[in-house]
Amino acid sequence: MDDISRRALLAAAAIGTIATPALAATATAARPSRFKLEPGSEGFHKFQAVHEGLGSIDVRLFDFGGAPAPANFLIYDIPVGASEGVHLHNLSDPALGPYDEYYYIIEGRGKMTIDGEDILVSAGDHVYAPLDSWRGIANIDEKEHLKVFLTYIDRSPGSKRS
């Protein structure tokens, strides 16, 4: 199990240091250069205490072969009792990065904390967490995993992704 923060995870994805042999093979396979397939069954990595949350979370990063994009994507697979800790993305703290985040609940039930307010979420819900707002999510189900598709957009000045 990797014991690093989501910040380090995002940085690793941004510079392309997280890869699997299958992703490398896909990238070098004879495919048209205009698209990139990343198999859904591969690419999850286990991270402990994401943003100082509880337990470990399986995270799947999508890097699309390093192609430029206005947004970044990942999937959280959060087991029972685990969470992404409440954290802040803003322009004045480059360590966590200035991100708007969009949480889409794929399956399960969770509790999001946005600027101190608790919000119950379930499959099909979408929550926007803008720059400069505190946010985090926890699995509140007693049996099922919480799966979240997270889109994050870099809002730093001069960013290629802003």
N, C-alpha and C positions, 0 to 999 in steps of 0.2 A: 504494500500500500504506500502511495506517495504521501508524504506529510508536508504539503505546501499549501499556500493560500490560493484563493481564486485569482488574486492579483498576479501571482507568479504563473498560474495556469493561463491567464489571458495573455500575459507577456510572452510566454512560451509559444502560444498559438500565433501571436502576431509576428514572431520572428521565425516561425516554422520549425521549431525544435521538437514538437510532438508529432510523431508519425508512427504508423504501424507498417510492417512489411507489406500488408495487403494494400494500404493506401499508396505506398511507394510503387508497388507493381501496377496499380491502376493508373498512376500518373505517367508511368513510362510505357504502358501498353499502347498498341497502335489504335488510337482513338482520335477522332477529330479534335482539334485543339480548341474548339469553340464551346465545349462543355466538359464537365467533370462529374463523374459518378463516384459517390462515396457510399459504399454498402452500409445499410442501416444496422446490420448485425455486428459491425466491428467498430472499434475506436473508443470504447468506454474505458475510463481510467478512474481509479478509486482515490478520492481525496479526503483527508481527515480535517475536520473542523473548518469548513469553508466559511470565511469571514467570521471565524471564531464561533461558528454554530456547533450544534450537538452532533456527535457521531461522524460517520463517513457518508459521502455521497458519491455515487458513480456519475461521472461527467463525460459527455460526448461532445467534443469540439468539431466544428465543421470549418475546415480551412480552405476548401475549394481550390486546392493546389496553389495557394498564395495569390489567386486572382484578385484584383482590386474590387472592392464592393463597398457600398454605402453602409452596410450593416454587417454585424458578426452574429453567429448563431451557435448555440449550445443546447444540450438537453441535460437536465438534472433528472436522475433517478434516485429519489430520496426514500430510504427505507423508513419503516415505522420507528418513531422516536427521534429521527434525525432532522436537522434543519440547516439552512443557510443562515448565518447570523445576520442581525440587523447591521447595516453598513450605509455609508454615504459616498456618493460619487459627486465630485464638484470640481470646478476649475482650479481651486487653490490647493488641492492635494493631489499632486501628480502620482503619488504612490498607488492609489486605487484607480485613477483615471477618471476623466469627466464623461460619464456615460448616461444617456437616457436608456432605460430598460423597459422591455415589453415582455411580460410573463404571460404565456398561454398555457393553461392547465390541460394537459393531454388526458390524464386519468388520475383518479384518487381524490382525496380531500385534503385541504391544507388551510393554514391560517397565515395570511400575509400581515405584516406590520408595515404600514406606510405612515411616516411622520407621527408615530405614536398611536395611530388608530389601528385596531385589529379588524381584519376583514376576512370572513370565511370564504373560501374559494373551492370550486369543484370542476370536474371535467367540462370543458367548453368555455370556462370563464377566461377573460383577458384583463390584465391589470397593467396600466401604464404607470411607471415610476420615473418621473422626470428628473433631470439633473437637479442637484441640490435638495433632494428629498431622501430621508432615511428609508431603507427598505430591507426586507428579509422575508423568508418563507419557511414554514415548518410543516411537516407531515403530522396531521392530527388523527389519522385513521389508526385503528387498533390492529388491522390485519394487512392492509394493502399498501403498496408503494405509491408515492406521489410522483408523477412524471410531469415535468415542466419543460416546455420549449421556450427558451429565453433568447430574445433578440436584443442586442445592445449596440448602440450607435455612439461612436466617439465624437464628442463635441469640443475637443481641444482646438484652439485657434490654429489654423493652417493645416488641420488634419485632412488627409486624403479621403477620410471617411465622414467628414462633417457635412 
